[in-house]
Every structure is written in structure tokens, then in C-alpha cells.
Amino acid sequence: MTLYSRKDLDGFWKKLAASETCPVYLIFGERFLTSQTVTTLLERLLPEAQSGTANLIPIDGDQEQPVKTLNQLRTYSLFGGKQIFKVTDSKLFHSKNIAKTLWTKALGHYDSKEGEEAGRTLKQFLEVGGIGLDDLDNLSAAAWKARFGFTKPSGSLAWVSEVLEAPPEKTQPTAAGGPEEAADLYLQAFEAGIPSGNILILTAETVDKRKKLYKYITQHGTVIDLSVDTGSSKAASDAQQDILRQVVRERLQEFACRIEPRALDLLLERVGFHPVAAALESEKLALLVGEGQTIKVADLNEVVGRTREEALYELSEAFSNRNLGSAMTISGRLLENGVYPLVILATLRNHIKKLLVIRSLQNLSEPTYSESLGFPAFKDRYLERLKQTLPQVPSELGSHPYALFMLFRMARNFTCSELIADLKEILTAEYRSKGSGLPPPVIMDTLFLKILGGERLRR
């Protein structure tokens, strides 16, 4: 079995340099790492003299017609040397067994405000289930389970429509039986034999390892698994940090630059687990300081600082989720970047006032608010009825319906008395900021410990 992980890549490159190539490579996992690995593989498979379009045929998996690809793969090159077919985002390994993984990835991209990535993954998800966007929200729980192999998520699916404003474009037909039959055609072609100079490179983000084609490639080709656990466990976080550090180190090596440990930690925190962003920001920093120089925290703050609005929004979100650690960390970063304490307190005060208004409305006996309301019912029935009931509609209800839907959910984490007590603590913190002489980090940390540190500290 020829199966490599990210940590085995050095061994793979050495083996590639010392032996003959294989007819098929499957590279899957994190998108940036996959792209990097494919680029390096092509550089080593094709000499510079053969790197033109005549010897490299790129194919978009969304538009691929497997029969056409296979006919080309079986044909000898007219130009001599190797002939490489690179299929990006191959669907050959799709099945409903990976639907839940695709759904989780799409949701993660959406939560991270990566609209383009979320949309691309959602399109793959819909294709796996053989369903259009218009029909998704109306699927019964049983139909959802039958198409996707996992239980239909509770709550609103409105975010899917928000990402996919129009139904996914129709893709080229793969085969009569979809990816399964197309995979069988590939399998038959390799078993029958293809010209020795022809090589197929397949890339994907997620694969079903139970497919026969996958097992065949592990035995007769090369599989490189670059998957990364994107969960919140310590092991997952450590793996993500290792990858980001490697990306930064490799990019800075191109400019003979170094980065201070503190600056590196801040850079990784600000970009999050986005290898592409880590690479781009590293290049910006290297160009700023110049070749052979050391990047310092001041350099980082000059070009990679989060916008104040983004960080303040994250702080409000951390409060709503009762996340003490995140709130203190974000507050500390804001102070380090020169944001005045009263600005942070004003943002929190306004957010808590809004939550208090919403929480008060939820306590009304008519109309009755329920956490089980999905977005369509919240928007079309509850929200409209609420506005009609009130003698004067508060300004807090003037936001976008989906933003209100999420705010109503956040407000359920608090009672009105808690929110009122929090406003009193913020007032105390404002007085301390104006006249106590205490360092701002002490004032802010004390505040968050009181309002998010548990009932004992709250009293």
C-alpha cells in the first residue's frame, strides 16, 4: 500500500526522485496543502522543457466528462515524454457517506465568514444528494436521511440560501450512474492498462475511502492524505498550528526573513486556520521589512492588524456565548492595538442593551417566542406578529430578519436581571477607566470575570 500523510511527504519526495512514477496519484485534504503538493509534484514529474500545455492537461472536476478524460488517458502522446491529466475537485470519490463531512465543512466556512468556500462545499453537498437548493429546506427528516445518510439538522437552513443566492449551475454529466459508474470506468481502464507515459492526478477535499477505486489506487498508485482535523480539541488545534507555522516558515524562507516568536503567535491568532491567508500575510510582512530582516510585532500591527470593527464584533459574540477566555483575549488584543477602553465598554454596553430589549420581548405572553422556531416561521409569523402587537416598534427590531433571528437565540442565554447587573458592572468599569488610575487590562479583566465568571463572581 502506497499511502502517505502530511508528515510523510519528505519520504515521498525522496522516493519519487529515486524510482519510476506510478500511473495515478490521488491527493486529498486541506485545499491549500493539496494545491501546494500538486504544484511540487508537477515540477518534479515534468522537466521544464515539457511543462507546457501539450504535456499537462488540466481538467475542472465540476465540468469533467469522465468518458472524454478516459479516452485521452488511453491515447499515446503525440509530443513525446510524459502526458499528465490533472483533475481538480474530482467527484469520483463522492458518496452520501461523505455528505456529513461536507455539511460540517460548509457550516465551518460559513461561521468563519468564508462565503466562497462555503458555497463551493455546499454545491458538492447538494450534488452528493442529487437535489437542488429549492428542495433542500422542504426535505422531510426521512428524505434527508435517505439522501445524505445523517439526521437532518434542527433549526433553520436559511443560511444555505444566504450563501447560495442562486441554485448551483448544472454540471456536465459524469456517467449514467453518477460518480459510482464513473469510478468503475476509471478502474476498468487502469486494470486494462494505459500508456506508460500517461499519468492521472486526482485532487479532492473529501473522499469515501470505501470506494473500490480508492482501494485500487492505494495498491497500484499513490495516495497522499492531507486532511486536517478542524475541530476544537487540543490535538486538532496543535495540528492546525503546526501547519500554519510550516506555511509561514516556508514562505519567509523565500525572502530569507525571520519572525519573532511573539509576532508569529499574533500572526497565527489573527489569520486563524487559513493557510492561504497565512502565506499571503507572511509575504506582505517579508516585503515590508525587506530581504534578510526580522519581522517584529510592530511590523505585524502595521499590515496584519484585524480591523477594529471585526474585533469588537467578535468581542460581542464572545460575551453572547459566555466565553470568558475569548472575551479576555480579544479585549487584551484590542488594548494592545491602541483601542481606548471606553470604546470597548461602549460597544459592550450597546450590545447588552440590545440583548436586554430582545430578552424583554421574549417574556411577552403574546406572541409567544419559542427556541424551536425555525427562521422562516420566525420571520414570517412571529416577527411580523410581534411588530403588529407593539404600540411602538423599538429600533432594535430594525435589523435584517436573519440577524434578529440569531440575536433572539443569543438573548436566551441570559435573564433580564443578569443583563441589568452587567450594565451596572460596565458603568463601574467606565468610572474606573476615567479616574481610578488602574491599568486598562486590569479593569477589563475584572469586568469580564464578574459578568462571565460564574454566579459567585456575578453577585
C-alpha positions as CSV (number, residue, x, y, z in Angstrom):
1,M,0.0,0.0,0.0
2,T,1.4,3.4,-1.0
3,L,-0.3,5.8,1.4
4,Y,1.3,9.0,2.7
5,S,0.3,11.5,5.2
6,R,1.4,15.2,5.5
7,K,4.2,14.1,7.8
8,D,5.4,11.5,5.3
9,L,5.9,14.0,2.4
10,D,9.7,14.2,2.7
11,G,9.9,10.4,2.3
12,F,7.6,10.6,-0.6
13,W,9.7,13.2,-2.5
14,K,12.8,11.1,-1.9
15,K,11.2,8.0,-3.2
16,L,9.8,9.9,-6.2
17,A,13.3,11.1,-7.1
18,A,14.8,7.6,-6.8
19,S,12.2,5.5,-8.6
20,E,9.8,5.5,-11.5
21,T,6.5,7.2,-11.4
22,C,3.1,5.5,-10.9
23,P,0.1,5.8,-13.3
24,V,-2.2,7.6,-10.8
25,Y,-1.9,9.9,-7.8
26,L,-4.8,10.8,-5.5
27,I,-4.1,13.9,-3.3
28,F,-6.9,15.0,-1.0
29,G,-7.5,17.0,2.2
30,E,-6.9,20.7,3.1
31,R,-7.2,22.7,-0.1
32,F,-4.1,24.9,0.2
33,L,-1.9,21.9,1.2
34,T,-3.3,19.9,-1.7
35,S,-2.6,22.7,-4.2
36,Q,1.0,23.1,-2.9
37,T,1.7,19.4,-3.1
38,V,0.3,19.1,-6.6
39,T,2.4,22.1,-7.8
40,T,5.5,20.4,-6.4
41,L,4.6,17.1,-7.9
42,L,4.2,18.6,-11.3
43,E,7.5,20.4,-11.1
44,R,9.2,17.0,-10.4
45,L,7.3,14.9,-12.9
46,L,7.6,17.3,-15.8
47,P,11.0,18.7,-16.8
48,E,10.9,22.4,-17.6
49,A,11.1,21.6,-21.3
50,Q,7.9,19.6,-21.1
51,S,5.9,21.8,-18.8
52,G,3.8,23.4,-21.5
53,T,0.1,22.8,-22.2
54,A,0.9,20.0,-24.6
55,N,2.1,17.7,-21.7
56,L,-0.2,19.0,-19.0
57,I,-4.0,18.8,-19.4
58,P,-5.9,20.5,-16.6
59,I,-9.5,19.4,-16.0
60,D,-12.1,21.0,-13.8
61,G,-13.9,18.3,-11.8
62,D,-17.1,20.2,-11.9
63,Q,-17.2,20.2,-15.7
64,E,-15.4,16.8,-16.3
65,Q,-16.8,14.2,-18.6
66,P,-15.1,11.0,-17.5
67,V,-15.5,9.2,-20.8
68,K,-13.7,12.0,-22.6
69,T,-10.9,12.0,-19.9
70,L,-10.5,8.3,-20.2
71,N,-10.3,8.4,-24.0
72,Q,-7.5,10.9,-23.7
73,L,-5.8,8.9,-20.9
74,R,-5.7,5.8,-23.2
75,T,-4.2,7.7,-26.1
76,Y,-0.4,8.0,-26.6
77,S,1.1,11.5,-26.6
78,L,2.0,13.0,-30.0
79,F,4.6,15.2,-28.4
80,G,6.7,12.6,-26.6
81,G,7.6,12.5,-22.9
82,K,5.0,12.3,-20.1
83,Q,1.4,13.4,-20.5
84,I,-0.3,14.4,-17.3
85,F,-4.0,14.8,-16.7
86,K,-4.8,16.8,-13.6
87,V,-8.4,16.7,-12.4
88,T,-9.2,19.3,-9.7
89,D,-12.0,18.6,-7.3
90,S,-12.7,15.2,-8.6
91,K,-16.2,13.7,-7.8
92,L,-15.1,10.1,-8.3
93,F,-14.9,9.6,-4.5
94,H,-18.2,11.3,-3.6
95,S,-21.0,9.4,-2.0
96,K,-23.6,10.0,0.7
97,N,-21.0,8.6,3.2
98,I,-19.1,11.9,3.0
99,A,-22.2,14.1,3.0
100,K,-22.0,14.8,6.7
101,T,-18.3,15.8,6.3
102,L,-19.2,18.2,3.5
103,W,-22.0,19.7,5.5
104,T,-19.8,20.2,8.6
105,K,-17.1,21.9,6.4
106,A,-19.6,24.2,4.7
107,L,-21.0,25.2,8.1
108,G,-17.5,25.9,9.4
109,H,-16.7,28.1,6.4
110,Y,-20.0,30.0,6.9
111,D,-19.3,30.6,10.6
112,S,-15.8,31.8,9.6
113,K,-17.4,34.2,7.1
114,E,-15.8,32.4,4.1
115,G,-18.7,32.7,1.7
116,E,-16.9,31.5,-1.4
117,E,-15.6,28.4,0.3
118,A,-18.9,27.7,2.0
119,G,-20.7,28.0,-1.4
120,R,-18.3,25.6,-3.2
121,T,-18.7,23.0,-0.5
122,L,-22.5,23.4,-0.4
123,K,-22.6,22.8,-4.1
124,Q,-20.7,19.5,-3.6
125,F,-23.1,18.6,-0.8
126,L,-26.2,19.2,-2.9
127,E,-24.7,17.2,-5.8
128,V,-24.0,14.2,-3.5
129,G,-27.7,14.2,-2.5
130,G,-28.8,14.8,-6.1
131,I,-31.0,17.7,-5.0
132,G,-31.5,21.3,-5.8
133,L,-31.4,24.3,-3.5
134,D,-35.1,24.9,-3.8
135,D,-36.0,21.5,-2.4
136,L,-33.5,21.3,0.4
137,D,-35.4,23.1,3.1
138,N,-38.6,21.2,2.3
139,L,-37.0,17.7,2.7
140,S,-38.6,15.6,5.4
141,A,-36.3,14.2,8.0
142,A,-36.7,10.7,6.4
143,A,-35.9,12.0,2.9
144,W,-32.9,13.9,4.2
145,K,-31.5,10.8,6.0
146,A,-32.1,8.7,2.8
147,R,-30.2,11.2,0.6
148,F,-27.4,12.3,2.9
149,G,-27.0,9.5,5.3
150,F,-27.3,11.6,8.5
151,T,-30.0,13.2,10.6
152,K,-31.4,16.4,9.3
153,P,-30.0,19.3,11.4
154,S,-32.5,21.1,13.6
155,G,-33.2,24.8,13.2
156,S,-33.3,27.0,10.1
157,L,-31.4,26.2,6.9
158,A,-31.8,29.8,5.7
159,W,-28.0,30.3,5.8
160,V,-27.7,27.9,2.9
161,S,-29.9,30.2,0.7
162,E,-27.9,33.1,2.0
163,V,-24.6,31.5,0.7
164,L,-26.1,30.1,-2.5
165,E,-28.2,33.0,-3.7
166,A,-29.0,31.0,-6.9
167,P,-29.2,27.3,-7.4
168,P,-25.9,25.6,-8.3
169,E,-25.1,25.6,-12.0
170,K,-25.7,22.3,-13.7
171,T,-22.5,20.3,-14.2
172,Q,-21.6,18.1,-17.0
173,P,-23.0,14.6,-16.7
174,T,-20.5,12.2,-15.3
175,A,-22.0,8.9,-16.3
176,A,-25.3,7.2,-16.4
177,G,-24.9,6.1,-12.8
178,G,-23.2,9.2,-11.5
179,P,-19.8,9.1,-9.7
180,E,-20.1,5.4,-8.9
181,E,-20.3,4.3,-12.5
182,A,-17.6,6.9,-13.5
183,A,-15.3,5.4,-10.9
184,D,-15.9,2.0,-12.3
185,L,-14.9,3.2,-15.7
186,Y,-11.6,4.5,-14.4
187,L,-11.0,1.3,-12.5
188,Q,-11.5,-0.8,-15.7
189,A,-9.2,1.5,-17.6
190,F,-6.3,1.1,-15.2
191,E,-6.8,-2.6,-14.9
192,A,-6.7,-2.9,-18.7
193,G,-3.6,-0.7,-18.8
194,I,-2.8,2.8,-20.1
195,P,0.2,4.1,-22.0
196,S,3.3,4.1,-19.7
197,G,3.9,7.9,-20.2
198,N,0.4,8.9,-19.2
199,I,-0.3,9.9,-15.6
200,L,-3.5,10.9,-13.9
201,I,-3.5,13.2,-10.9
202,L,-6.8,13.5,-8.9
203,T,-7.5,16.0,-6.2
204,A,-10.3,16.3,-3.8
205,E,-11.1,17.7,-0.3
206,T,-13.0,14.7,1.0
207,V,-13.1,11.1,-0.2
208,D,-15.0,8.0,0.6
209,K,-12.2,5.5,1.4
210,R,-14.6,2.6,1.0
211,K,-14.8,3.0,-2.8
212,K,-13.1,0.4,-4.9
213,L,-11.2,3.0,-6.9
214,Y,-9.7,4.4,-3.7
215,K,-8.5,0.9,-2.6
216,Y,-7.1,0.2,-6.1
217,I,-5.1,3.5,-6.0
218,T,-3.6,2.7,-2.6
219,Q,-2.3,-0.6,-4.0
220,H,-1.3,0.4,-7.5
221,G,-0.8,4.1,-7.4
222,T,-0.1,6.8,-4.7
223,V,-2.5,8.3,-2.2
224,I,-1.5,11.4,-0.2
225,D,-3.8,12.2,2.6
226,L,-3.5,15.9,3.7
227,S,-6.6,16.0,5.8
228,V,-6.6,18.2,8.9
229,D,-8.9,17.9,11.8
230,T,-10.7,21.3,12.0
231,G,-12.3,20.6,15.4
232,S,-11.6,22.5,18.6
233,S,-9.8,19.7,20.5
234,K,-6.2,20.3,21.7
235,A,-4.9,17.7,19.2
236,A,-6.7,19.4,16.3
237,S,-5.6,22.8,17.4
238,D,-2.0,21.7,17.7
239,A,-2.1,20.1,14.2
240,Q,-3.5,23.3,12.8
241,Q,-0.8,25.4,14.4
242,D,1.9,23.1,13.2
243,I,0.7,23.5,9.6
244,L,0.4,27.3,9.8
245,R,3.9,27.6,11.3
246,Q,5.2,25.5,8.5
247,V,3.4,27.6,5.9
248,V,4.8,30.8,7.4
249,R,8.3,29.4,7.7
250,E,8.4,28.2,4.1
251,R,7.1,31.5,2.7
252,L,9.5,33.6,4.8
253,Q,12.5,31.3,3.7
254,E,11.9,32.5,0.2
255,F,12.8,36.0,1.4
256,A,15.5,34.9,3.9
257,C,13.4,36.5,6.6
258,R,12.8,35.5,10.2
259,I,9.9,36.4,12.6
260,E,10.0,36.9,16.3
261,P,8.1,34.3,18.3
262,R,5.7,36.8,19.8
263,A,5.0,38.2,16.3
264,L,4.5,34.7,14.9
265,D,1.9,33.8,17.7
266,L,0.0,37.0,16.9
267,L,0.0,36.4,13.2
268,L,-1.4,32.9,13.6
269,E,-4.0,34.1,16.0
270,R,-5.2,36.8,13.6
271,V,-5.4,34.7,10.5
272,G,-6.9,31.7,12.2
273,F,-6.7,28.3,10.4
274,H,-6.5,29.7,6.9
275,P,-3.2,28.6,5.3
276,V,-3.7,30.8,2.2
277,A,-4.1,33.9,4.5
278,A,-1.0,32.8,6.5
279,A,1.1,32.6,3.3
280,L,-0.2,35.9,1.8
281,E,0.3,37.8,5.1
282,S,3.8,36.3,5.5
283,E,4.7,37.5,2.1
284,K,3.4,41.0,2.8
285,L,5.4,41.2,6.0
286,A,8.6,40.0,4.2
287,L,8.1,42.7,1.6
288,L,7.6,45.3,4.3
289,V,10.8,44.6,6.3
290,G,13.0,43.6,3.3
291,E,15.0,40.6,2.5
292,G,17.0,39.1,5.3
293,Q,15.3,41.1,8.1
294,T,13.5,40.0,11.2
295,I,9.7,40.7,11.5
296,K,8.6,42.3,14.8
297,V,5.3,42.8,16.5
298,A,5.3,46.5,15.3
299,D,5.6,45.3,11.7
300,L,2.7,42.9,12.2
301,N,0.5,45.5,13.6
302,E,1.2,47.8,10.7
303,V,-0.1,45.4,8.0
304,V,-1.9,42.5,9.5
305,G,-3.9,44.0,12.4
306,R,-7.5,43.0,12.5
307,T,-9.9,45.8,11.8
308,R,-11.3,47.3,15.0
309,E,-14.9,46.6,13.8
310,E,-14.2,42.9,13.3
311,A,-12.5,42.5,16.7
312,L,-15.3,44.4,18.5
313,Y,-17.9,42.2,16.8
314,E,-16.0,39.1,17.9
315,L,-15.9,40.5,21.5
316,S,-19.7,40.9,21.5
317,E,-20.1,37.4,20.1
318,A,-17.8,36.0,22.9
319,F,-20.0,37.8,25.5
320,S,-23.2,36.3,24.0
321,N,-21.7,32.8,24.1
322,R,-20.5,33.4,27.7
323,N,-16.9,32.6,26.6
324,L,-14.8,34.2,29.3
325,G,-11.4,33.1,27.8
326,S,-12.2,34.5,24.3
327,A,-13.6,37.7,25.7
328,M,-10.5,38.4,27.8
329,T,-8.1,37.5,24.9
330,I,-9.9,39.7,22.4
331,S,-10.2,42.6,24.8
332,G,-6.4,42.3,25.5
333,R,-5.6,42.4,21.8
334,L,-7.8,45.5,21.3
335,L,-6.0,47.3,24.1
336,E,-2.6,46.2,22.6
337,N,-3.6,47.7,19.3
338,G,-4.4,51.1,20.9
339,V,-8.2,50.8,21.1
340,Y,-9.4,53.1,24.0
341,P,-11.0,51.2,26.9
342,L,-14.2,53.4,26.8
343,V,-14.7,52.4,23.1
344,I,-14.7,48.7,24.1
345,L,-17.0,49.4,27.1
346,A,-19.4,51.4,24.8
347,T,-19.6,48.5,22.3
348,L,-20.4,46.0,25.1
349,R,-23.0,48.4,26.7
350,N,-24.8,48.9,23.4
351,H,-24.8,45.1,22.7
352,I,-26.1,44.3,26.2
353,K,-28.8,46.9,25.9
354,K,-30.0,45.3,22.6
355,L,-30.0,41.9,24.2
356,L,-32.0,43.3,27.1
357,V,-34.7,44.7,24.8
358,I,-34.9,41.4,22.9
359,R,-35.0,39.4,26.2
360,S,-37.8,41.6,27.4
361,L,-39.8,41.0,24.2
362,Q,-39.3,37.3,24.7
363,N,-41.0,37.5,28.1
364,L,-44.3,38.8,26.5
365,S,-47.1,36.3,26.7
366,E,-48.4,37.3,23.3
367,P,-46.9,36.5,20.8
368,T,-45.1,33.6,22.4
369,Y,-41.4,33.1,21.5
370,S,-40.0,29.6,21.3
371,E,-36.4,28.5,20.7
372,S,-37.8,25.8,18.4
373,L,-38.9,28.4,15.8
374,G,-37.0,28.0,12.5
375,F,-36.0,31.0,10.6
376,P,-39.0,31.0,8.1
377,A,-41.5,30.8,11.0
378,F,-39.6,33.4,13.0
379,K,-39.6,35.8,10.1
380,D,-43.0,35.3,8.5
381,R,-45.1,34.6,11.6
382,Y,-43.5,35.6,14.9
383,L,-41.6,38.7,13.9
384,E,-44.5,40.2,11.9
385,R,-47.0,39.5,14.7
386,L,-44.6,40.9,17.3
387,K,-44.3,44.2,15.4
388,Q,-48.1,44.4,15.0
389,T,-48.6,43.9,18.7
390,L,-46.3,46.6,19.9
391,P,-47.6,50.1,20.2
392,Q,-44.2,51.4,19.1
393,V,-41.6,49.2,17.3
394,P,-38.2,49.6,19.0
395,S,-35.2,50.4,16.8
396,E,-33.6,47.1,17.8
397,L,-36.1,45.3,15.6
398,G,-35.0,47.2,12.5
399,S,-32.1,44.9,11.7
400,H,-32.1,42.2,9.0
401,P,-34.5,39.4,9.9
402,Y,-31.8,36.8,10.0
403,A,-29.6,38.9,12.2
404,L,-32.6,39.3,14.5
405,F,-33.2,35.6,14.4
406,M,-29.6,35.0,15.7
407,L,-29.9,37.8,18.3
408,F,-33.1,36.3,19.7
409,R,-31.2,33.0,20.1
410,M,-28.3,34.7,21.9
411,A,-30.6,36.5,24.2
412,R,-31.9,33.2,25.6
413,N,-28.6,32.7,27.3
414,F,-29.4,35.5,29.8
415,T,-32.1,36.7,32.1
416,C,-33.2,40.3,32.2
417,S,-31.8,40.7,35.8
418,E,-28.4,39.4,34.6
419,L,-28.2,41.8,31.8
420,I,-29.2,44.7,34.1
421,A,-26.5,43.6,36.5
422,D,-24.0,43.5,33.6
423,L,-24.9,47.1,32.7
424,K,-24.1,48.2,36.2
425,E,-20.7,46.5,36.1
426,I,-19.9,48.2,32.8
427,L,-20.8,51.6,34.4
428,T,-18.4,50.8,37.3
429,A,-15.7,49.9,34.8
430,E,-16.3,53.2,33.0
431,Y,-15.8,55.1,36.2
432,R,-12.6,53.2,36.9
433,S,-11.3,53.9,33.4
434,K,-11.9,57.6,33.8
435,G,-10.4,58.2,37.3
436,S,-9.0,55.2,39.2
437,G,-5.6,55.1,37.6
438,L,-5.8,51.3,37.3
439,P,-4.2,49.8,34.1
440,P,-6.9,49.2,31.4
441,P,-6.1,45.4,31.2
442,V,-6.9,45.1,34.9
443,I,-10.1,47.0,34.6
444,M,-11.3,44.9,31.6
445,D,-10.2,41.5,33.0
446,T,-12.0,42.3,36.3
447,L,-15.2,43.3,34.3
448,F,-15.2,40.0,32.3
449,L,-14.5,37.9,35.4
450,K,-17.6,39.5,37.1
451,I,-20.0,39.3,34.2
452,L,-18.9,36.0,32.7
453,G,-17.1,34.3,35.6
454,G,-20.0,32.5,37.2
455,E,-22.8,33.2,39.6
456,R,-20.5,33.6,42.6
457,L,-18.4,36.3,41.0
458,R,-21.6,37.9,39.5
459,R,-23.0,38.5,42.9
